[in-house]
Amino acid sequence: MSPAVAAAPVTGAVTGLPDFADLVDRVGPAVVNIRTTELVKPGGRGEVGEDEMAEFMRRFFGGAMPVPPQGQGRKAPRRTPVPEEAVPRGVGSGFILSADGYVMTNAHVVDGADEVFVTLTDKREFKAKVLGADARTDVAVLKIEGEKLPFLLMGDSDKIRVGEWVIAIGSPFNLENTVTAGIISAKQRDTGDYLALIQSDVAVNPGNSGGPLINMRGEVIGINSQIATLSGAYNGISFAVPIDEAIRVSEQLKKSGKVSRGRIGVQITEVNKEVAESLGLKNAEGAGVAMVEPDGPADKAGLKPGDIILKFNGTAITRSSDLPRVVGGTAIGSKATITVWRKGQQLDLPVNVVEMDADKAGKGATGKGKGGKAEPEQAKANALGLIVTDLPADKRKELGVDGGVVVADVDGVSEAAGLDEGDILLQLNNTAIKDAKQFNALVAKLDPKKRSVVLVRRGDQTQFISLRPSELAK
């Protein structure tokens, strides 16, 4: 069987709906069904009791095992040992990368499987070896022993256009080689995962996972991975892993079975329009530093909570989700330059990139940032609805800051924005807060028609919170 080849690009004005038949004929043979099994061991799920058997009878034969009459009670389920066997675990999709049998699919399709089987459209079935799987990108690479296998050509996911036609081929609900079509709905859709995904309106259902998203030239531009749904089935929105990133991951999985990524040791937050305006940034871009890992690369480089990371090694950070991907793709052990916005100034800081050996998620904001008891500098709330106290010296030393105030009471706009007693305030707009007296003087000078932001420390987390001043309480 000859390898799948790319078709000529579609040109000219669209005069009607496209015919996908020729395209499917070319690429269909390289799309595979993937089924996984789990070895059931005696003493575990391999023991079948009366309750399980009753459910089996009900689902497959319409009957059930006798149940003792009410009042007589039921004996403990009788366990019948059974020999170890391979039990069906799940069904997904995939596609062949090369004629010598490399196959790509989603990591979640093969996660936890003891055996993986790949079936081609001509009904040939191969037992596959999982070379590696990366949960962060949801990419896995398998190897089957075959020669002159049909394979797909890879496209360029950076060059896709919203509105262009695409098709998906896979095994939804185990219906092999099902073809669905639609258009690209959005690019770089941030779903909160490690990667920004391709959004389409191609029908994708359980079993489509791991299958290819293919353009009209017969090239793979993504791996169908997720859906947005309220019902568990297709609701008009599906997501695919961009093939450019998937290929980069697959090359590492082929070589070592794992993916090595860089890290610098920060937790980040999104920078919204209100925060950007208050800090003097032209656009709501960058990644806000919420926490810096003690003694980590970023800490040693001089990054501080409240910094806005604008660039990493010259690459603009448009959204906070851009930073983990850019840092992750940087060579381990290399030195990079981070461009940050701090108190109205742009700074360049050198940082060493180290290997991510595990998820370094820091502790969440599990409690209030209690800063000790002190008499409020004033008993009357300021224009932000706050009564504050000086941050005690021991707390300043613990946090590594020169000043700050503790919220003693909160009302009005600050309460509505989510501030709470015990929060520690470190910065107002681009000005560092020294003490309660200075903070209240700064608040008194705020323009009531403009939003302001405060840098808030709560527990282990630091973030900017946007506020609008109100009239001073009478």
Summary of the structure (lengths in Angstrom):
residues: 474
radius of gyration: 28.7
end to end distance: 84.9
largest distance: 84.9
contacts: 1525
relative contact order: 0.09
helix: 18%
strand: 34%
